[in-house]
């Protein structure tokens, strides 16, 4: 083989070896990069959390417009940071402290449900008023925040006592100092009053009713929508004593006067 041909073959071999080396080198670097990325992902797993979209002030209510969801490295996220799945529990809650933009919202940043101000639970049209309940510990466990009531008034009228409907479909805000029903057995936790949400006029009616008589509460079924009928219960109506019977024997004869003559 001539020296020229031998040199050409050696050059081609060197080029092939160089190309193969480059290819294998790229593959090695690519695999190495993928391994490093996988290791980074495993070491720095991300977690979706609720963050402040802008600087939030103390007392400001959380809303979709002032928060955002961000994927952040789980290693660097506070353990009490609120995840995206828990946003529905935060919506509308007010901050007990300010939060800088981009910072994760922690459970400690918002007012706890048990510590929330009663005014935050009222609509602008409603008022909260507390009414005493009879029975004290005996009624505990039967009524819970969120239940709805009918209210009846018993008062003295012309020497006797009468019971009449006062208000219908009134929601309970709190039983004693308890704002929420935790589902546990409350049979040993008594309370002496209920806080309900009513309109200003209804609050005035309750105030006057408490001044002239006693209010009794009646629990409504969750599916009950109709208001109760108007009625008036007296001892006479309850026992039937003193009522005029609806039969001919107890009717007095009716006099007819025609032209001044009987």
C-alpha positions in Angstrom: 0.0 0.0 0.0 1.3 3.3 -1.0 2.2 5.8 1.7 -0.5 8.2 0.3 -3.3 5.7 0.5 -2.1 4.6 4.0 -2.2 8.2 5.2 -5.7 8.8 3.8 -7.0 5.7 5.6 -5.4 6.8 8.8 -6.9 10.3 8.4 -10.4 8.8 7.8 -10.0 6.5 10.8 -9.0 9.4 13.0 -12.0 11.4 11.8 -14.3 8.5 12.5 -12.8 8.0 15.9 -13.1 11.7 16.7 -16.8 11.7 15.6 -17.5 8.7 17.7 -15.8 10.2 20.6 -17.8 13.4 20.2 -21.1 11.4 20.0 -20.3 9.3 23.0 -19.2 12.4 24.9 -22.4 14.2 24.1 -24.4 11.1 25.2 -22.4 10.9 28.4 -22.9 14.6 29.1 -26.7 14.3 28.3 -27.1 11.3 30.6 -25.1 13.0 33.3 -27.2 16.1 33.0 -30.4 14.0 33.3 -29.0 12.2 36.3 -28.1 15.5 38.0 -31.5 17.0 37.2 -33.3 13.9 38.6 -31.1 14.0 41.7 -31.9 17.7 42.1 -35.6 17.1 41.7 -35.5 14.3 44.3 -33.5 16.5 46.6 -35.5 19.6 46.0 -39.1 18.4 45.5 -41.5 21.2 44.8 -44.7 21.9 46.7 -47.6 24.2 45.6 -48.4 26.8 48.2 -50.4 30.0 48.5 -48.3 33.1 48.4 -49.0 36.8 48.7 -49.4 38.3 45.2 -48.5 41.7 46.7 -47.8 43.2 50.1 -50.7 42.4 52.3 -51.7 44.5 55.3 -52.8 43.3 58.8 -56.6 42.8 58.9 -56.9 42.5 55.1 -59.2 39.7 53.9 -57.6 37.0 51.7 -59.1 36.9 48.2 -58.2 35.5 44.8 -57.0 38.9 43.7 -54.3 39.3 46.3 -52.9 35.7 46.5 -51.3 33.3 44.0 -50.3 29.6 43.8 -46.6 29.0 43.4 -44.4 25.8 43.1 -41.6 26.2 45.6 -38.8 23.8 46.7 -40.2 21.7 49.5 -36.9 21.9 51.4 -37.2 25.7 51.8 -41.0 25.9 52.3 -42.2 26.4 55.9 -44.0 23.3 57.2 -47.0 25.3 58.1 -47.3 26.9 54.6 -50.9 26.6 53.3 -51.2 24.4 50.2 -53.3 25.0 47.2 -55.9 22.4 48.3 -56.6 24.4 51.5 -57.4 27.7 49.7 -61.1 27.3 50.2 -60.5 27.3 54.0 -58.7 30.6 53.8 -60.9 32.5 51.4 -62.4 35.5 53.1 -60.3 35.1 56.3 -58.5 38.1 57.7 -54.8 38.4 58.4 -53.5 38.8 61.9 -50.2 40.1 60.5 -48.9 41.6 57.2 -47.3 39.4 54.5 -44.7 40.6 52.0 -45.2 39.9 48.3 -44.1 36.4 47.3 -44.0 35.1 50.8 -45.9 31.9 51.6 -49.1 32.3 53.6 -48.9 30.4 56.9 -51.7 29.1 59.0 -50.5 31.4 61.8 -51.0 34.4 59.5 -54.8 34.2 59.5 -57.1 34.4 62.5 -58.1 31.0 63.7 -61.8 30.1 63.3 -62.4 30.0 67.0 -60.8 33.4 67.5 -62.5 35.1 64.5 -64.4 38.2 65.3 -68.2 37.8 65.4 -68.6 40.8 63.1 -66.8 38.9 60.4 -69.6 36.3 60.3 -72.3 38.8 59.7 -73.6 40.0 56.4 -74.0 43.8 56.1 -77.8 43.5 56.4 -77.7 41.4 59.6 -77.2 42.1 63.3 -76.1 39.7 66.1 -78.2 39.5 69.2 -77.9 37.1 72.2 -81.0 35.5 73.8 -81.1 33.4 77.0 -82.1 29.8 76.8 -83.8 27.9 79.5 -82.4 24.6 80.8 -78.7 25.6 80.8 -76.8 22.3 80.6 -79.9 20.4 79.8 -80.1 21.8 76.3 -76.4 21.5 75.6 -75.6 19.2 72.6 -79.1 19.7 71.1 -78.3 23.0 69.4 -75.2 23.9 67.4 -73.9 26.9 65.4 -75.4 26.7 62.0 -78.7 25.3 63.2 -81.9 27.3 62.4 -84.6 28.2 64.9 -88.2 29.3 65.2 -88.8 31.7 68.2 -91.9 31.7 70.3 -92.9 34.4 72.8 -94.9 33.7 76.0 -96.2 36.8 77.8 -99.0 37.8 80.2 -102.0 39.4 78.6 -105.1 40.6 80.5 -104.4 38.4 83.5 -103.6 35.3 81.4 -100.6 34.0 79.5 -100.4 33.7 75.8 -97.9 32.1 73.4 -97.5 33.5 69.9 -94.9 33.0 67.1 -92.2 35.6 67.2 -89.7 34.9 64.4 -89.1 32.1 61.9 -86.0 30.5 60.4 -83.3 32.3 62.5 -79.7 31.0 62.1 -77.5 30.4 65.2 -74.1 32.1 65.1 -72.9 30.8 68.5 -73.9 28.6 71.4 -72.4 30.3 74.4 -68.8 31.1 73.3 -68.7 28.3 70.7 -68.7 29.6 67.1 -68.4 26.2 65.3 -69.8 22.7 65.7 -66.8 20.4 65.9 -68.9 17.2 65.7 -67.8 15.9 69.1 -70.1 15.0 71.9 -71.2 18.2 73.5 -73.5 16.7 76.1 -71.3 17.9 79.0 -70.8 21.5 77.7 -73.6 23.7 78.9 -74.5 27.2 77.8 -77.0 29.7 78.9 -77.4 31.8 75.8 -77.6 31.7 72.0 -76.3 34.3 69.6 -78.4 34.6 66.4 -78.3 36.6 63.2 -81.3 38.8 62.5 -82.3 42.0 60.8 -82.3 45.3 62.7 -86.1 45.2 63.0 -86.0 41.6 64.2 -83.4 42.6 66.8 -85.8 45.2 68.1 -88.7 42.7 68.2 -86.5 40.3 70.2 -85.4 43.1 72.6 -89.0 44.0 73.3 -90.1 40.4 73.6 -87.5 39.8 76.3 -88.8 42.8 78.1 -92.4 41.6 78.3 -92.1 37.8 78.4 -90.0 34.7 77.7 -88.6 33.5 74.4 -88.6 29.8 73.7 -86.6 28.3 70.8 -87.7 25.5 68.5 -85.2 23.7 66.3 -86.1 23.5 62.5 -85.2 20.6 60.2 -82.5 21.5 57.6 -85.0 20.9 54.9 -87.7 23.1 56.4 -88.3 26.2 54.3 -91.8 27.4 55.1 -92.5 29.8 57.9 -94.8 28.7 60.6 -98.5 29.7 60.6 -99.8 32.5 62.8 -101.5 31.3 66.0 -102.2 32.3 69.5 -102.3 29.8 72.3 -104.0 30.6 75.6 -105.0 28.4 78.5 -108.5 28.5 77.2 -107.5 27.5 73.7 -105.2 24.8 75.1 -107.8 23.1 77.3 -111.0 24.2 75.6 -112.4 25.4 78.9 -114.8 28.3 78.4 -115.1 27.9 74.7 -118.5 28.1 73.1 -119.3 24.8 71.5 -120.3 24.8 67.9 -123.7 23.0 68.1 -127.3 24.3 68.0 -128.0 23.5 71.7 -125.5 26.1 72.9 -126.5 28.9 70.5 -128.6 31.7 71.9 -131.8 32.4 69.8 -131.3 35.4 67.5 -133.9 38.1 67.7 -135.1 39.7 64.4 -136.4 43.3 64.6 -138.4 44.4 61.6 -139.8 47.8 61.4 -139.4 48.4 65.1 -141.4 45.3 66.0 -140.1 42.2 67.5 
